[in-house]
Amino acid sequence: MTNSLLNLLHLTDPTLPIGGFSHSAGLETYVQKGIVKDTESAKSFIIEMLSKNIHYTDAAFVSLAYDAATNNDQTKIMELDDYCNAVKLPKEMRMASNKLGLRLLKIFQPLSDNQGIHQYANAIKTQQVIGHYCIAFGLLANALQVSKQDTMTGFYYNAAVGFVTNCVKLIPLSQQSGQAILFSVHSLINDLAINNMQPDEEMIGLCSTAFDIHSMQHERLYSRLYMS
């Protein structure tokens, strides 16, 4: 018996103090424009974000980073971090990913005596790479001996919880409606996790253009509650 389940729960805890509550990932723009305005539109937004955006960007990077850590391939890890930085077109999203990644490492690096994690942290410190949340998540899950499929499932679930929480606050929705949305995407999360066990690197960066545009527009909203 290992602590892998507890490690996964710790890594994916929505209350983990990395600043995730400060970011809406573009949702705030959708709400202010009246596009996401009720339970139905919120559910549609979350499904599209998980399956059409995160699936081909952050989740794919988690999967590939996990494999690179398994193979102790530091060159690949650094390439993935650069690749991740390149496909995040909105400035706020790049900055958010960097901040979350740095804070995640700050929490778990001292708790994990793993050479690969130390090398990645040092590469960030020496400015060889930016340091992105999804890369750090994949490396840490591997170091904490969480299985790859559980890692992918946990990553998608954590993203879904974040979107639900933000929808409840911004639209607003009732807590019951938010939990109903989260429950309804369980099967989708399971399917996406399985499908992204071996991601097609040629498909990385395939995402919703509207998402990038609305994320860019967030910088210039008249009023904002979130940093992204």
Sequence and secondary structure as in RCSB ss.txt:
>XXXX:A:sequence
MTNSLLNLLHLTDPTLPIGGFSHSAGLETYVQKGIVKDTESAKSFIIEMLSKNIHYTDAAFVSLAYDAATNNDQT
KIMELDDYCNAVKLPKEMRMASNKLGLRLLKIFQPLSDNQGIHQYANAIKTQQVIGHYCIAFGLLANALQVSKQD
TMTGFYYNAAVGFVTNCVKLIPLSQQSGQAILFSVHSLINDLAINNMQPDEEMIGLCSTAFDIHSMQHERLYSRL
YMS
>XXXX:A:secstr
  SHHHHHHHHT TT SSSGGG  TTHHHHHHTTSS SHHHHHHHHHHIIIIIGGGTHHHHHHHHHHHHHTT HH
HHHHHHHHHHHH  SHHHHHHHHHHHHHHHHHHGGG   HHHHHHHHHHHTTSS   HHHHHHHHHHHTT  HHH
HHHHHHHHHHHHHHHHHHHHTT  HHHHHHHHHHTHHHHHHHHHHTSS  GGGTT   HHHHHHHHHHTT SS S
S  
